[in-house]
Amino acid sequence: MGMEFVDLFNQWASSYDDTVSGKDPEYQEVFERYDEMLTRLASLSKSPVMEFGVGTGNLTRKMVDQEKVVLGIEPSSEMRRIAKVKCPEAALYDGNFLDFPSLITPIRSIVSSFAFHHLTASEKVEAIGKFYHRLVNDGQVIFIDTIFKDETHKKELIDDAEKSGFSNLAKDLQEEYYPYLEDLREMFVKGGFKVSFEQLNKYAWLIQADKGE
Ligand SMILES: C[S@@+](CC[C@H](N)C(=O)[O-])C[C@H]1O[C@@H](n2cnc3c(N)ncnc32)[C@H](O)[C@@H]1O
């Protein structure tokens, strides 16, 4: 997996919380009800939790406030630095979805918000395989991220962004690896999970995948 993007996240870290709180008009709709979405995800998680793509620690903070033990994985040193200040109680490690420290704690929930789209389709399949092995028998993957319902929906969102003059958003929607819902469903099902999806705003979906027996 390429790590070129880490520089971008290091640069974005200091203004990241402004973006998610709606100060950047281009990304307002992407992060609409951000705080509420993270609160929901935090409440669904079961301790001990492994979180990927911690960012500035907003979801981490909520889970720790709910007395959950959180092991956070984040590749950007600058994001980790801010998250550590915001959430000193959490154990934060350098790593990513595919390459992370092998910690002995049994993991009941694997969570992530707005990060899984950084993996290509084959990397997502590989990561789902790792999640299956890392989770306890009745463990769960719980993610929030942008998903396209299908090709028509993807085109509509890109057209909408272009019409609004949001060229960065339109470019992101075309260049990042946002999955189609049915492709993501198949990846989780083939990986041994029972999965469900719920749309939370124009872009973001809640993805819940149960390992089960
Ligand atoms: C849009 S931010 C989301 C941060 C936080 N989860 C939130 O909800 O605000 C994406 C984060 O994922 C991290 N990231 C990027 N690629 C990753 C990968 N392959 N594995 C894990 N994290 C990754 C970035 O460094 C960044 O902190």
The ligand as a Gaussian input file, in Angstrom:
#p B3LYP/6-31G(d) Opt

LIG

0 1
 C      -10.746000      11.723000       6.782000
 S       -9.667000      11.246000       8.080000
 C      -10.797000      10.535000       9.275000
 C      -10.321000      10.717000      10.683000
 C      -11.286000      10.259000      11.795000
 N      -11.522000       8.842000      11.749000
 C      -12.597000      11.000000      11.737000
 O      -13.654000      10.391000      11.628000
 O      -12.564000      12.236000      11.810000
 C       -8.896000       9.792000       7.440000
 C       -7.813000       9.254000       8.342000
 O       -7.433000       7.959000       7.867000
 C       -6.027000       7.873000       7.892000
 N       -5.637000       6.890000       6.870000
 C       -5.354000       7.102000       5.577000
 N       -5.019000       5.946000       4.980000
 C       -5.102000       4.978000       5.928000
 C       -4.857000       3.558000       5.935000
 N       -4.482000       2.924000       4.850000
 N       -5.024000       2.890000       7.102000
 C       -5.433000       3.540000       8.222000
 N       -5.670000       4.872000       8.278000
 C       -5.508000       5.574000       7.138000
 C       -5.526000       9.276000       7.604000
 O       -4.205000       9.485000       8.038000
 C       -6.556000      10.111000       8.362000
 O       -6.172000      10.343000       9.684000

